[in-house]
């Protein structure tokens, strides 16, 4: 008999949270795993976890450029980033191996259906960002909200790590957001939601909730549909 769930939630887990400085943050991963398992056990929720590459992918891209002595082609940069997401995703599939679908989603032309409580997803192919892939996954399962976990509290008008006067937004339309960041996709460019993903989300009517993933208590509020700190993009 096919299992039913009270809710299905897509979480885009930023690689910067799990590999902040080149090494895995094991304590953070333990706490994240505990949150997901608690939600499944107590709330009967299902989770699609899309794992980013973060600084791991940047380390590989930087190493490739340093060894070759020249800037790598965009497609090659994309592939390094994609494989970084797949390595991170394999770790999470192993962590959730008792309750996760056995195959990581890496082909978004043929997304496998599952009634397992956890599905792990990773990067697809050059030209398509991980944010874009997450929206494709939402579209395929008719899910209208995804949670984007990153390392700042809000979406800002400029990088808050470099500008003390950066203005936070609690809510933005996709048009307003794209007006700020532009529509060009560059591998390795760090944005709250990349332009190709943002454009597809706008077309498909998918809402993104951007939160600081370091604060897992706040992430739990998002999942429970309580008041939270973060930015709604729709």
mmCIF file of the C-alpha atoms, coordinates in Angstrom:
data_MODEL
# 
_entry.id   MODEL 
# 
loop_
_atom_site.group_PDB 
_atom_site.id 
_atom_site.type_symbol 
_atom_site.label_atom_id 
_atom_site.label_alt_id 
_atom_site.label_comp_id 
_atom_site.label_asym_id 
_atom_site.label_entity_id 
_atom_site.label_seq_id 
_atom_site.pdbx_PDB_ins_code 
_atom_site.Cartn_x 
_atom_site.Cartn_y 
_atom_site.Cartn_z 
_atom_site.occupancy 
_atom_site.B_iso_or_equiv 
_atom_site.pdbx_formal_charge 
_atom_site.auth_seq_id 
_atom_site.auth_comp_id 
_atom_site.auth_asym_id 
_atom_site.auth_atom_id 
_atom_site.pdbx_PDB_model_num 
ATOM 1   C CA . UNK A 1 1   ? 0.000  0.000  0.000   1.00 0.00 ? 1   UNK A CA 1 
ATOM 2   C CA . UNK A 1 2   ? 1.364  3.401  -0.987  1.00 0.00 ? 2   UNK A CA 1 
ATOM 3   C CA . UNK A 1 3   ? 2.273  5.573  1.986   1.00 0.00 ? 3   UNK A CA 1 
ATOM 4   C CA . UNK A 1 4   ? 0.772  9.043  2.274   1.00 0.00 ? 4   UNK A CA 1 
ATOM 5   C CA . UNK A 1 5   ? 2.283  12.039 4.046   1.00 0.00 ? 5   UNK A CA 1 
ATOM 6   C CA . UNK A 1 6   ? 0.866  15.140 5.671   1.00 0.00 ? 6   UNK A CA 1 
ATOM 7   C CA . UNK A 1 7   ? 3.195  17.342 3.620   1.00 0.00 ? 7   UNK A CA 1 
ATOM 8   C CA . UNK A 1 8   ? 6.152  17.176 1.229   1.00 0.00 ? 8   UNK A CA 1 
ATOM 9   C CA . UNK A 1 9   ? 8.877  19.782 1.631   1.00 0.00 ? 9   UNK A CA 1 
ATOM 10  C CA . UNK A 1 10  ? 11.795 20.534 -0.667  1.00 0.00 ? 10  UNK A CA 1 
ATOM 11  C CA . UNK A 1 11  ? 14.866 21.817 1.128   1.00 0.00 ? 11  UNK A CA 1 
ATOM 12  C CA . UNK A 1 12  ? 17.803 23.231 -0.792  1.00 0.00 ? 12  UNK A CA 1 
ATOM 13  C CA . UNK A 1 13  ? 20.654 22.788 1.693   1.00 0.00 ? 13  UNK A CA 1 
ATOM 14  C CA . UNK A 1 14  ? 23.492 25.138 0.837   1.00 0.00 ? 14  UNK A CA 1 
ATOM 15  C CA . UNK A 1 15  ? 26.908 23.535 0.595   1.00 0.00 ? 15  UNK A CA 1 
ATOM 16  C CA . UNK A 1 16  ? 28.367 26.395 2.657   1.00 0.00 ? 16  UNK A CA 1 
ATOM 17  C CA . UNK A 1 17  ? 26.491 25.012 5.664   1.00 0.00 ? 17  UNK A CA 1 
ATOM 18  C CA . UNK A 1 18  ? 27.844 21.481 5.494   1.00 0.00 ? 18  UNK A CA 1 
ATOM 19  C CA . UNK A 1 19  ? 31.335 22.254 4.125   1.00 0.00 ? 19  UNK A CA 1 
ATOM 20  C CA . UNK A 1 20  ? 31.972 25.765 5.489   1.00 0.00 ? 20  UNK A CA 1 
ATOM 21  C CA . UNK A 1 21  ? 35.761 25.869 5.183   1.00 0.00 ? 21  UNK A CA 1 
ATOM 22  C CA . UNK A 1 22  ? 36.767 22.873 3.129   1.00 0.00 ? 22  UNK A CA 1 
ATOM 23  C CA . UNK A 1 23  ? 36.018 20.413 5.947   1.00 0.00 ? 23  UNK A CA 1 
ATOM 24  C CA . UNK A 1 24  ? 32.695 18.819 6.811   1.00 0.00 ? 24  UNK A CA 1 
ATOM 25  C CA . UNK A 1 25  ? 30.786 20.312 9.745   1.00 0.00 ? 25  UNK A CA 1 
ATOM 26  C CA . UNK A 1 26  ? 29.836 16.988 11.316  1.00 0.00 ? 26  UNK A CA 1 
ATOM 27  C CA . UNK A 1 27  ? 28.091 18.515 14.339  1.00 0.00 ? 27  UNK A CA 1 
ATOM 28  C CA . UNK A 1 28  ? 25.852 20.612 12.095  1.00 0.00 ? 28  UNK A CA 1 
ATOM 29  C CA . UNK A 1 29  ? 25.009 17.611 9.917   1.00 0.00 ? 29  UNK A CA 1 
ATOM 30  C CA . UNK A 1 30  ? 24.061 15.639 13.063  1.00 0.00 ? 30  UNK A CA 1 
ATOM 31  C CA . UNK A 1 31  ? 21.670 18.392 14.167  1.00 0.00 ? 31  UNK A CA 1 
ATOM 32  C CA . UNK A 1 32  ? 20.161 18.715 10.694  1.00 0.00 ? 32  UNK A CA 1 
ATOM 33  C CA . UNK A 1 33  ? 19.621 14.960 10.495  1.00 0.00 ? 33  UNK A CA 1 
ATOM 34  C CA . UNK A 1 34  ? 17.913 14.993 13.913  1.00 0.00 ? 34  UNK A CA 1 
ATOM 35  C CA . UNK A 1 35  ? 15.552 17.769 12.759  1.00 0.00 ? 35  UNK A CA 1 
ATOM 36  C CA . UNK A 1 36  ? 14.507 15.882 9.627   1.00 0.00 ? 36  UNK A CA 1 
ATOM 37  C CA . UNK A 1 37  ? 13.989 12.606 11.476  1.00 0.00 ? 37  UNK A CA 1 
ATOM 38  C CA . UNK A 1 38  ? 11.932 14.350 14.164  1.00 0.00 ? 38  UNK A CA 1 
ATOM 39  C CA . UNK A 1 39  ? 9.675  15.932 11.519  1.00 0.00 ? 39  UNK A CA 1 
ATOM 40  C CA . UNK A 1 40  ? 9.158  12.581 9.815   1.00 0.00 ? 40  UNK A CA 1 
ATOM 41  C CA . UNK A 1 41  ? 8.425  10.735 13.061  1.00 0.00 ? 41  UNK A CA 1 
ATOM 42  C CA . UNK A 1 42  ? 6.237  13.362 14.746  1.00 0.00 ? 42  UNK A CA 1 
ATOM 43  C CA . UNK A 1 43  ? 4.607  15.183 11.819  1.00 0.00 ? 43  UNK A CA 1 
ATOM 44  C CA . UNK A 1 44  ? 4.520  12.472 9.130   1.00 0.00 ? 44  UNK A CA 1 
ATOM 45  C CA . UNK A 1 45  ? 6.265  14.770 6.648   1.00 0.00 ? 45  UNK A CA 1 
ATOM 46  C CA . UNK A 1 46  ? 8.305  13.796 3.592   1.00 0.00 ? 46  UNK A CA 1 
ATOM 47  C CA . UNK A 1 47  ? 11.479 15.642 2.591   1.00 0.00 ? 47  UNK A CA 1 
ATOM 48  C CA . UNK A 1 48  ? 13.279 16.114 -0.696  1.00 0.00 ? 48  UNK A CA 1 
ATOM 49  C CA . UNK A 1 49  ? 16.781 17.241 0.196   1.00 0.00 ? 49  UNK A CA 1 
ATOM 50  C CA . UNK A 1 50  ? 18.742 18.995 -2.523  1.00 0.00 ? 50  UNK A CA 1 
ATOM 51  C CA . UNK A 1 51  ? 22.392 19.209 -1.476  1.00 0.00 ? 51  UNK A CA 1 
ATOM 52  C CA . UNK A 1 52  ? 24.596 22.028 -2.775  1.00 0.00 ? 52  UNK A CA 1 
ATOM 53  C CA . UNK A 1 53  ? 28.325 21.976 -3.497  1.00 0.00 ? 53  UNK A CA 1 
ATOM 54  C CA . UNK A 1 54  ? 29.362 25.116 -1.621  1.00 0.00 ? 54  UNK A CA 1 
ATOM 55  C CA . UNK A 1 55  ? 33.013 25.778 -1.029  1.00 0.00 ? 55  UNK A CA 1 
ATOM 56  C CA . UNK A 1 56  ? 33.939 22.229 -1.958  1.00 0.00 ? 56  UNK A CA 1 
ATOM 57  C CA . UNK A 1 57  ? 33.042 22.984 -5.575  1.00 0.00 ? 57  UNK A CA 1 
ATOM 58  C CA . UNK A 1 58  ? 34.932 26.290 -5.422  1.00 0.00 ? 58  UNK A CA 1 
ATOM 59  C CA . UNK A 1 59  ? 38.056 24.531 -4.107  1.00 0.00 ? 59  UNK A CA 1 
ATOM 60  C CA . UNK A 1 60  ? 38.015 22.200 -7.107  1.00 0.00 ? 60  UNK A CA 1 
ATOM 61  C CA . UNK A 1 61  ? 37.385 25.007 -9.576  1.00 0.00 ? 61  UNK A CA 1 
ATOM 62  C CA . UNK A 1 62  ? 40.196 27.086 -8.074  1.00 0.00 ? 62  UNK A CA 1 
ATOM 63  C CA . UNK A 1 63  ? 42.565 24.106 -8.129  1.00 0.00 ? 63  UNK A CA 1 
ATOM 64  C CA . UNK A 1 64  ? 41.784 23.402 -11.778 1.00 0.00 ? 64  UNK A CA 1 
ATOM 65  C CA . UNK A 1 65  ? 42.517 26.982 -12.767 1.00 0.00 ? 65  UNK A CA 1 
ATOM 66  C CA . UNK A 1 66  ? 45.732 27.086 -10.719 1.00 0.00 ? 66  UNK A CA 1 
ATOM 67  C CA . UNK A 1 67  ? 47.099 23.843 -12.137 1.00 0.00 ? 67  UNK A CA 1 
ATOM 68  C CA . UNK A 1 68  ? 46.285 24.680 -15.767 1.00 0.00 ? 68  UNK A CA 1 
ATOM 69  C CA . UNK A 1 69  ? 47.326 28.308 -15.394 1.00 0.00 ? 69  UNK A CA 1 
ATOM 70  C CA . UNK A 1 70  ? 44.249 29.664 -17.117 1.00 0.00 ? 70  UNK A CA 1 
ATOM 71  C CA . UNK A 1 71  ? 40.566 30.223 -16.554 1.00 0.00 ? 71  UNK A CA 1 
ATOM 72  C CA . UNK A 1 72  ? 38.582 27.052 -17.151 1.00 0.00 ? 72  UNK A CA 1 
ATOM 73  C CA . UNK A 1 73  ? 35.710 26.961 -19.683 1.00 0.00 ? 73  UNK A CA 1 
ATOM 74  C CA . UNK A 1 74  ? 32.256 27.499 -18.130 1.00 0.00 ? 74  UNK A CA 1 
ATOM 75  C CA . UNK A 1 75  ? 31.158 23.937 -18.937 1.00 0.00 ? 75  UNK A CA 1 
ATOM 76  C CA . UNK A 1 76  ? 34.143 22.466 -17.097 1.00 0.00 ? 76  UNK A CA 1 
ATOM 77  C CA . UNK A 1 77  ? 33.511 24.741 -14.124 1.00 0.00 ? 77  UNK A CA 1 
ATOM 78  C CA . UNK A 1 78  ? 29.915 23.547 -14.096 1.00 0.00 ? 78  UNK A CA 1 
ATOM 79  C CA . UNK A 1 79  ? 30.948 19.882 -14.112 1.00 0.00 ? 79  UNK A CA 1 
ATOM 80  C CA . UNK A 1 80  ? 33.278 20.372 -11.148 1.00 0.00 ? 80  UNK A CA 1 
ATOM 81  C CA . UNK A 1 81  ? 30.446 22.030 -9.228  1.00 0.00 ? 81  UNK A CA 1 
ATOM 82  C CA . UNK A 1 82  ? 27.973 19.305 -10.226 1.00 0.00 ? 82  UNK A CA 1 
ATOM 83  C CA . UNK A 1 83  ? 30.227 16.507 -9.009  1.00 0.00 ? 83  UNK A CA 1 
ATOM 84  C CA . UNK A 1 84  ? 30.801 18.338 -5.726  1.00 0.00 ? 84  UNK A CA 1 
ATOM 85  C CA . UNK A 1 85  ? 27.026 18.367 -5.158  1.00 0.00 ? 85  UNK A CA 1 
ATOM 86  C CA . UNK A 1 86  ? 26.884 14.669 -5.973  1.00 0.00 ? 86  UNK A CA 1 
ATOM 87  C CA . UNK A 1 87  ? 29.607 13.826 -3.460  1.00 0.00 ? 87  UNK A CA 1 
ATOM 88  C CA . UNK A 1 88  ? 27.783 15.800 -0.759  1.00 0.00 ? 88  UNK A CA 1 
ATOM 89  C CA . UNK A 1 89  ? 24.497 14.168 -1.763  1.00 0.00 ? 89  UNK A CA 1 
ATOM 90  C CA . UNK A 1 90  ? 26.025 10.692 -1.480  1.00 0.00 ? 90  UNK A CA 1 
ATOM 91  C CA . UNK A 1 91  ? 26.999 11.491 2.101   1.00 0.00 ? 91  UNK A CA 1 
ATOM 92  C CA . UNK A 1 92  ? 23.397 12.436 2.923   1.00 0.00 ? 92  UNK A CA 1 
ATOM 93  C CA . UNK A 1 93  ? 21.978 9.388  1.167   1.00 0.00 ? 93  UNK A CA 1 
ATOM 94  C CA . UNK A 1 94  ? 24.258 7.293  3.364   1.00 0.00 ? 94  UNK A CA 1 
ATOM 95  C CA . UNK A 1 95  ? 23.201 9.182  6.504   1.00 0.00 ? 95  UNK A CA 1 
ATOM 96  C CA . UNK A 1 96  ? 19.524 8.588  5.710   1.00 0.00 ? 96  UNK A CA 1 
ATOM 97  C CA . UNK A 1 97  ? 20.030 5.161  4.120   1.00 0.00 ? 97  UNK A CA 1 
ATOM 98  C CA . UNK A 1 98  ? 17.388 3.499  6.328   1.00 0.00 ? 98  UNK A CA 1 
ATOM 99  C CA . UNK A 1 99  ? 14.597 5.849  5.166   1.00 0.00 ? 99  UNK A CA 1 
ATOM 100 C CA . UNK A 1 100 ? 15.827 7.353  1.880   1.00 0.00 ? 100 UNK A CA 1 
ATOM 101 C CA . UNK A 1 101 ? 15.203 6.343  -1.711  1.00 0.00 ? 101 UNK A CA 1 
ATOM 102 C CA . UNK A 1 102 ? 18.315 4.336  -2.723  1.00 0.00 ? 102 UNK A CA 1 
ATOM 103 C CA . UNK A 1 103 ? 19.070 6.432  -5.810  1.00 0.00 ? 103 UNK A CA 1 
ATOM 104 C CA . UNK A 1 104 ? 20.140 10.073 -5.823  1.00 0.00 ? 104 UNK A CA 1 
ATOM 105 C CA . UNK A 1 105 ? 18.266 12.196 -8.357  1.00 0.00 ? 105 UNK A CA 1 
ATOM 106 C CA . UNK A 1 106 ? 20.810 13.418 -10.920 1.00 0.00 ? 106 UNK A CA 1 
ATOM 107 C CA . UNK A 1 107 ? 18.709 13.282 -14.101 1.00 0.00 ? 107 UNK A CA 1 
ATOM 108 C CA . UNK A 1 108 ? 15.798 15.717 -14.138 1.00 0.00 ? 108 UNK A CA 1 
ATOM 109 C CA . UNK A 1 109 ? 14.442 14.483 -17.455 1.00 0.00 ? 109 UNK A CA 1 
ATOM 110 C CA . UNK A 1 110 ? 13.369 11.242 -15.762 1.00 0.00 ? 110 UNK A CA 1 
ATOM 111 C CA . UNK A 1 111 ? 12.734 11.949 -12.083 1.00 0.00 ? 111 UNK A CA 1 
ATOM 112 C CA . UNK A 1 112 ? 11.990 8.738  -10.205 1.00 0.00 ? 112 UNK A CA 1 
ATOM 113 C CA . UNK A 1 113 ? 8.813  8.633  -8.141  1.00 0.00 ? 113 UNK A CA 1 
ATOM 114 C CA . UNK A 1 114 ? 9.083  7.434  -4.569  1.00 0.00 ? 114 UNK A CA 1 
ATOM 115 C CA . UNK A 1 115 ? 7.003  7.099  -1.430  1.00 0.00 ? 115 UNK A CA 1 
ATOM 116 C CA . UNK A 1 116 ? 10.065 6.997  0.818   1.00 0.00 ? 116 UNK A CA 1 
ATOM 117 C CA . UNK A 1 117 ? 10.163 9.757  3.464   1.00 0.00 ? 117 UNK A CA 1 
ATOM 118 C CA . UNK A 1 118 ? 13.488 11.110 2.162   1.00 0.00 ? 118 UNK A CA 1 
ATOM 119 C CA . UNK A 1 119 ? 14.690 11.704 -1.396  1.00 0.00 ? 119 UNK A CA 1 
ATOM 120 C CA . UNK A 1 120 ? 18.180 13.078 -2.041  1.00 0.00 ? 120 UNK A CA 1 
ATOM 121 C CA . UNK A 1 121 ? 18.930 15.186 -5.119  1.00 0.00 ? 121 UNK A CA 1 
ATOM 122 C CA . UNK A 1 122 ? 22.094 16.699 -6.624  1.00 0.00 ? 122 UNK A CA 1 
ATOM 123 C CA . UNK A 1 123 ? 23.321 18.638 -9.655  1.00 0.00 ? 123 UNK A CA 1 
ATOM 124 C CA . UNK A 1 124 ? 22.253 17.756 -13.191 1.00 0.00 ? 124 UNK A CA 1 
ATOM 125 C CA . UNK A 1 125 ? 24.215 19.082 -16.179 1.00 0.00 ? 125 UNK A CA 1 
ATOM 126 C CA . UNK A 1 126 ? 26.152 22.174 -17.338 1.00 0.00 ? 126 UNK A CA 1 
ATOM 127 C CA . UNK A 1 127 ? 24.078 25.282 -17.851 1.00 0.00 ? 127 UNK A CA 1 
ATOM 128 C CA . UNK A 1 128 ? 21.505 24.341 -15.229 1.00 0.00 ? 128 UNK A CA 1 
ATOM 129 C CA . UNK A 1 129 ? 22.153 25.568 -11.717 1.00 0.00 ? 129 UNK A CA 1 
ATOM 130 C CA . UNK A 1 130 ? 21.261 23.626 -8.572  1.00 0.00 ? 130 UNK A CA 1 
ATOM 131 C CA . UNK A 1 131 ? 18.523 26.173 -7.788  1.00 0.00 ? 131 UNK A CA 1 
ATOM 132 C CA . UNK A 1 132 ? 17.047 25.513 -11.238 1.00 0.00 ? 132 UNK A CA 1 
ATOM 133 C CA . UNK A 1 133 ? 17.170 21.758 -10.597 1.00 0.00 ? 133 UNK A CA 1 
ATOM 134 C CA . UNK A 1 134 ? 15.360 22.210 -7.262  1.00 0.00 ? 134 UNK A CA 1 
ATOM 135 C CA . UNK A 1 135 ? 12.547 24.121 -8.997  1.00 0.00 ? 135 UNK A CA 1 
ATOM 136 C CA . UNK A 1 136 ? 12.293 21.377 -11.657 1.00 0.00 ? 136 UNK A CA 1 
ATOM 137 C CA . UNK A 1 137 ? 11.892 18.867 -8.821  1.00 0.00 ? 137 UNK A CA 1 
ATOM 138 C CA . UNK A 1 138 ? 9.177  21.035 -7.253  1.00 0.00 ? 138 UNK A CA 1 
ATOM 139 C CA . UNK A 1 139 ? 7.427  21.290 -10.620 1.00 0.00 ? 139 UNK A CA 1 
ATOM 140 C CA . UNK A 1 140 ? 7.529  17.533 -11.189 1.00 0.00 ? 140 UNK A CA 1 
ATOM 141 C CA . UNK A 1 141 ? 5.911  16.789 -7.829  1.00 0.00 ? 141 UNK A CA 1 
ATOM 142 C CA . UNK A 1 142 ? 3.568  19.814 -7.976  1.00 0.00 ? 142 UNK A CA 1 
ATOM 143 C CA . UNK A 1 143 ? 5.138  21.378 -4.878  1.00 0.00 ? 143 UNK A CA 1 
ATOM 144 C CA . UNK A 1 144 ? 4.713  25.142 -4.721  1.00 0.00 ? 144 UNK A CA 1 
ATOM 145 C CA . UNK A 1 145 ? 7.191  26.050 -1.977  1.00 0.00 ? 145 UNK A CA 1 
ATOM 146 C CA . UNK A 1 146 ? 10.853 25.293 -1.457  1.00 0.00 ? 146 UNK A CA 1 
ATOM 147 C CA . UNK A 1 147 ? 13.039 26.191 1.504   1.00 0.00 ? 147 UNK A CA 1 
ATOM 148 C CA . UNK A 1 148 ? 16.444 27.624 0.608   1.00 0.00 ? 148 UNK A CA 1 
ATOM 149 C CA . UNK A 1 149 ? 18.877 27.229 3.521   1.00 0.00 ? 149 UNK A CA 1 
ATOM 150 C CA . UNK A 1 150 ? 21.952 29.436 3.220   1.00 0.00 ? 150 UNK A CA 1 
ATOM 151 C CA . UNK A 1 151 ? 24.251 31.446 5.509   1.00 0.00 ? 151 UNK A CA 1 
ATOM 152 C CA . UNK A 1 152 ? 22.587 34.869 5.871   1.00 0.00 ? 152 UNK A CA 1 
ATOM 153 C CA . UNK A 1 153 ? 19.354 35.873 7.630   1.00 0.00 ? 153 UNK A CA 1 
ATOM 154 C CA . UNK A 1 154 ? 17.678 37.520 4.648   1.00 0.00 ? 154 UNK A CA 1 
ATOM 155 C CA . UNK A 1 155 ? 18.042 38.366 0.989   1.00 0.00 ? 155 UNK A CA 1 
ATOM 156 C CA . UNK A 1 156 ? 19.782 41.757 0.911   1.00 0.00 ? 156 UNK A CA 1 
ATOM 157 C CA . UNK A 1 157 ? 20.212 44.445 -1.724  1.00 0.00 ? 157 UNK A CA 1 
ATOM 158 C CA . UNK A 1 158 ? 23.981 43.774 -1.570  1.00 0.00 ? 158 UNK A CA 1 
ATOM 159 C CA . UNK A 1 159 ? 26.374 41.389 0.137   1.00 0.00 ? 159 UNK A CA 1 
ATOM 160 C CA . UNK A 1 160 ? 25.915 41.890 3.920   1.00 0.00 ? 160 UNK A CA 1 
ATOM 161 C CA . UNK A 1 161 ? 29.347 40.362 4.554   1.00 0.00 ? 161 UNK A CA 1 
ATOM 162 C CA . UNK A 1 162 ? 30.980 43.227 2.652   1.00 0.00 ? 162 UNK A CA 1 
ATOM 163 C CA . UNK A 1 163 ? 28.543 46.095 3.227   1.00 0.00 ? 163 UNK A CA 1 
ATOM 164 C CA . UNK A 1 164 ? 27.356 47.126 6.686   1.00 0.00 ? 164 UNK A CA 1 
ATOM 165 C CA . UNK A 1 165 ? 24.549 49.182 5.123   1.00 0.00 ? 165 UNK A CA 1 
ATOM 166 C CA . UNK A 1 166 ? 23.057 46.217 3.227   1.00 0.00 ? 166 UNK A CA 1 
ATOM 167 C CA . UNK A 1 167 ? 19.257 46.394 3.285   1.00 0.00 ? 167 UNK A CA 1 
ATOM 168 C CA . UNK A 1 168 ? 17.351 43.203 4.209   1.00 0.00 ? 168 UNK A CA 1 
ATOM 169 C CA . UNK A 1 169 ? 14.073 42.215 2.561   1.00 0.00 ? 169 UNK A CA 1 
ATOM 170 C CA . UNK A 1 170 ? 11.331 40.218 4.238   1.00 0.00 ? 170 UNK A CA 1 
ATOM 171 C CA . UNK A 1 171 ? 9.461  39.809 0.951   1.00 0.00 ? 171 UNK A CA 1 
ATOM 172 C CA . UNK A 1 172 ? 10.313 40.248 -2.720  1.00 0.00 ? 172 UNK A CA 1 
ATOM 173 C CA . UNK A 1 173 ? 8.552  39.438 -5.963  1.00 0.00 ? 173 UNK A CA 1 
ATOM 174 C CA . UNK A 1 174 ? 10.562 37.413 -8.453  1.00 0.00 ? 174 UNK A CA 1 
ATOM 175 C CA . UNK A 1 175 ? 10.534 40.425 -10.784 1.00 0.00 ? 175 UNK A CA 1 
ATOM 176 C CA . UNK A 1 176 ? 11.990 42.638 -8.043  1.00 0.00 ? 176 UNK A CA 1 
ATOM 177 C CA . UNK A 1 177 ? 14.627 40.051 -7.264  1.00 0.00 ? 177 UNK A CA 1 
ATOM 178 C CA . UNK A 1 178 ? 15.659 39.558 -10.891 1.00 0.00 ? 178 UNK A CA 1 
ATOM 179 C CA . UNK A 1 179 ? 15.830 43.322 -11.270 1.00 0.00 ? 179 UNK A CA 1 
ATOM 180 C CA . UNK A 1 180 ? 18.472 43.350 -8.507  1.00 0.00 ? 180 UNK A CA 1 
ATOM 181 C CA . UNK A 1 181 ? 20.632 40.395 -9.546  1.00 0.00 ? 181 UNK A CA 1 
ATOM 182 C CA . UNK A 1 182 ? 20.220 40.391 -13.337 1.00 0.00 ? 182 UNK A CA 1 
ATOM 183 C CA . UNK A 1 183 ? 19.364 37.393 -15.490 1.00 0.00 ? 183 UNK A CA 1 
ATOM 184 C CA . UNK A 1 184 ? 22.791 36.026 -16.439 1.00 0.00 ? 184 UNK A CA 1 
ATOM 185 C CA . UNK A 1 185 ? 23.989 32.729 -14.946 1.00 0.00 ? 185 UNK A CA 1 
ATOM 186 C CA . UNK A 1 186 ? 27.708 32.398 -14.181 1.00 0.00 ? 186 UNK A CA 1 
ATOM 187 C CA . UNK A 1 187 ? 29.117 29.182 -12.614 1.00 0.00 ? 187 UNK A CA 1 
ATOM 188 C CA . UNK A 1 188 ? 30.361 29.852 -9.086  1.00 0.00 ? 188 UNK A CA 1 
ATOM 189 C CA . UNK A 1 189 ? 28.549 33.154 -8.686  1.00 0.00 ? 189 UNK A CA 1 
ATOM 190 C CA . UNK A 1 190 ? 27.161 33.368 -5.157  1.00 0.00 ? 190 UNK A CA 1 
ATOM 191 C CA . UNK A 1 191 ? 23.553 34.637 -5.011  1.00 0.00 ? 191 UNK A CA 1 
ATOM 192 C CA . UNK A 1 192 ? 20.603 33.850 -2.713  1.00 0.00 ? 192 UNK A CA 1 
ATOM 193 C CA . UNK A 1 193 ? 18.821 32.258 -5.692  1.00 0.00 ? 193 UNK A CA 1 
ATOM 194 C CA . UNK A 1 194 ? 20.538 32.136 -9.061  1.00 0.00 ? 194 UNK A CA 1 
ATOM 195 C CA . UNK A 1 195 ? 18.828 33.842 -12.021 1.00 0.00 ? 195 UNK A CA 1 
ATOM 196 C CA . UNK A 1 196 ? 17.937 30.723 -14.023 1.00 0.00 ? 196 UNK A CA 1 
ATOM 197 C CA . UNK A 1 197 ? 16.315 29.151 -10.966 1.00 0.00 ? 197 UNK A CA 1 
ATOM 198 C CA . UNK A 1 198 ? 14.530 32.409 -10.136 1.00 0.00 ? 198 UNK A CA 1 
ATOM 199 C CA . UNK A 1 199 ? 13.146 32.735 -13.670 1.00 0.00 ? 199 UNK A CA 1 
ATOM 200 C CA . UNK A 1 200 ? 11.801 29.176 -13.661 1.00 0.00 ? 200 UNK A CA 1 
ATOM 201 C CA . UNK A 1 201 ? 10.279 29.670 -10.194 1.00 0.00 ? 201 UNK A CA 1 
ATOM 202 C CA . UNK A 1 202 ? 8.507  32.779 -11.480 1.00 0.00 ? 202 UNK A CA 1 
ATOM 203 C CA . UNK A 1 203 ? 7.181  30.905 -14.529 1.00 0.00 ? 203 UNK A CA 1 
ATOM 204 C CA . UNK A 1 204 ? 5.987  27.940 -12.475 1.00 0.00 ? 204 UNK A CA 1 
ATOM 205 C CA . UNK A 1 205 ? 4.549  29.907 -9.561  1.00 0.00 ? 205 UNK A CA 1 
ATOM 206 C CA . UNK A 1 206 ? 6.969  28.380 -7.065  1.00 0.00 ? 206 UNK A CA 1 
ATOM 207 C CA . UNK A 1 207 ? 7.650  30.298 -3.855  1.00 0.00 ? 207 UNK A CA 1 
ATOM 208 C CA . UNK A 1 208 ? 11.076 30.206 -2.194  1.00 0.00 ? 208 UNK A CA 1 
ATOM 209 C CA . UNK A 1 209 ? 11.600 30.807 1.512   1.00 0.00 ? 209 UNK A CA 1 
ATOM 210 C CA . UNK A 1 210 ? 15.172 31.950 2.106   1.00 0.00 ? 210 UNK A CA 1 
ATOM 211 C CA . UNK A 1 211 ? 16.491 31.392 5.640   1.00 0.00 ? 211 UNK A CA 1 
ATOM 212 C CA . UNK A 1 212 ? 19.760 31.189 7.524   1.00 0.00 ? 212 UNK A CA 1 
ATOM 213 C CA . UNK A 1 213 ? 20.334 27.465 7.757   1.00 0.00 ? 213 UNK A CA 1 
ATOM 214 C CA . UNK A 1 214 ? 22.672 27.842 10.723  1.00 0.00 ? 214 UNK A CA 1 
ATOM 215 C CA . UNK A 1 215 ? 19.617 28.550 12.890  1.00 0.00 ? 215 UNK A CA 1 
ATOM 216 C CA . UNK A 1 216 ? 17.853 25.189 12.761  1.00 0.00 ? 216 UNK A CA 1 
ATOM 217 C CA . UNK A 1 217 ? 15.243 26.295 15.309  1.00 0.00 ? 217 UNK A CA 1 
ATOM 218 C CA . UNK A 1 218 ? 14.212 28.978 12.820  1.00 0.00 ? 218 UNK A CA 1 
ATOM 219 C CA . UNK A 1 219 ? 14.217 26.430 9.974   1.00 0.00 ? 219 UNK A CA 1 
ATOM 220 C CA . UNK A 1 220 ? 11.869 24.276 12.044  1.00 0.00 ? 220 UNK A CA 1 
ATOM 221 C CA . UNK A 1 221 ? 9.510  27.256 12.347  1.00 0.00 ? 221 UNK A CA 1 
ATOM 222 C CA . UNK A 1 222 ? 9.438  27.521 8.549   1.00 0.00 ? 222 UNK A CA 1 
ATOM 223 C CA . UNK A 1 223 ? 8.618  23.822 8.225   1.00 0.00 ? 223 UNK A CA 1 
ATOM 224 C CA . UNK A 1 224 ? 5.875  24.128 10.868  1.00 0.00 ? 224 UNK A CA 1 
ATOM 225 C CA . UNK A 1 225 ? 4.475  27.228 9.123   1.00 0.00 ? 225 UNK A CA 1 
ATOM 226 C CA . UNK A 1 226 ? 5.125  29.446 12.133  1.00 0.00 ? 226 UNK A CA 1 
ATOM 227 C CA . UNK A 1 227 ? 6.528  32.993 12.186  1.00 0.00 ? 227 UNK A CA 1 
ATOM 228 C CA . UNK A 1 228 ? 10.163 32.944 11.078  1.00 0.00 ? 228 UNK A CA 1 
ATOM 229 C CA . UNK A 1 229 ? 13.113 35.179 10.218  1.00 0.00 ? 229 UNK A CA 1 
ATOM 230 C CA . UNK A 1 230 ? 13.867 35.177 6.509   1.00 0.00 ? 230 UNK A CA 1 
ATOM 231 C CA . UNK A 1 231 ? 12.781 36.322 3.054   1.00 0.00 ? 231 UNK A CA 1 
ATOM 232 C CA . UNK A 1 232 ? 9.815  35.142 1.001   1.00 0.00 ? 232 UNK A CA 1 
ATOM 233 C CA . UNK A 1 233 ? 10.334 35.240 -2.771  1.00 0.00 ? 233 UNK A CA 1 
ATOM 234 C CA . UNK A 1 234 ? 7.258  34.738 -4.950  1.00 0.00 ? 234 UNK A CA 1 
# 
